[in-house]
Amino acid sequence: MPTARISGIESPIVRGPSALNYFDIAWQSRTYIDEALHVKLPRDDIGMAINSAVSRSQDQLHIHFLCIRTDLFEALRKDERRIGNKWAPLSVPLLGHHYIAMWVTGEHLSPNNPFSFLAERLSGAMPDMAIVVVGFTRAEGSKGFVILADRINEQSGDLANGEELLDHDCHIATIGKKPTSG
């Protein structure tokens, strides 16, 4: 939770050149999840999400920080070769919603601010967007992050709720060996 009141994903404060990188700050505190679960989770099991303005539960910026759903892990593994350093659609919908994704290399998100990446792609649609950031290790071993984004589509009932890709029960932590796809 920021120390200053910030409305949410639509605020220019989160993406300006001197903006704090809230995702990087949150990522650095992921040990709190390990402590709560009494297990050290691999970075690939953890995700952070910010919902669109219409889907958020509080009237200010906050990051949902939990385990990811196992089907999200499988989808990212399946699409790994398609996820590059430019935004591109995932080949499969996630929970019926069509996300775009991009890859950022590194152990940490600094200096890469997911808000800025998304704002560069869009013009004025930030309130309609959700961002999900997942720690990810590519098959060849390089570490980084997959940044996912979804846009509200009222016709299909998609309210851009990125939190839907996170697992409040943290099932991925109890799976021992995760399945791999294609």
LINUR-V35051 format. One record per backbone hydrogen bond with DSSP energy under -0.5 kcal/mol. NH is the residue of the N-H (numbers start at 0). CO is the residue of the C=O. Records with the same first field share a line. If there is no record, write none. Layout:
NH->CO / CO
//
This chain:
1->60
5->3
10->7
13->10
14->11
15->11
18->15
21->19
24->20
25->21
26->22
27->23
28->24 / 25
29->26
31->28
32->29
33->29
34->30
35->31
36->32
37->33
38->33
40->38
44->41
45->42
46->65
47->132
48->63
49->130
51->159
52->126
53->126
54->51
55->51
60->5
63->48 / 61
65->46
66->166
67->44
68->164
72->68
73->69
74->70
75->71
76->72
77->73
78->74
79->76
81->78
82->78 / 79
83->81 / 85
87->100
89->98
93->96
94->92
96->93
98->96
99->148
100->87
101->146
102->83
103->144
105->142
111->108
112->110
113->111
115->112
116->112
117->113
118->114
119->115
120->116
121->117
127->124
128->125
129->149
130->49
131->147
132->47
133->145
134->42 / 45
135->143
137->135 / 141
140->137
143->135
144->103
145->133
146->101 / 144
147->131 / 145
148->99
149->129
151->127
152->157
155->152
156->152
157->152
158->156
161->159
163->160
164->161
165->162
166->66
167->165
169->166
172->169
173->170
174->171
176->174
177->175
//
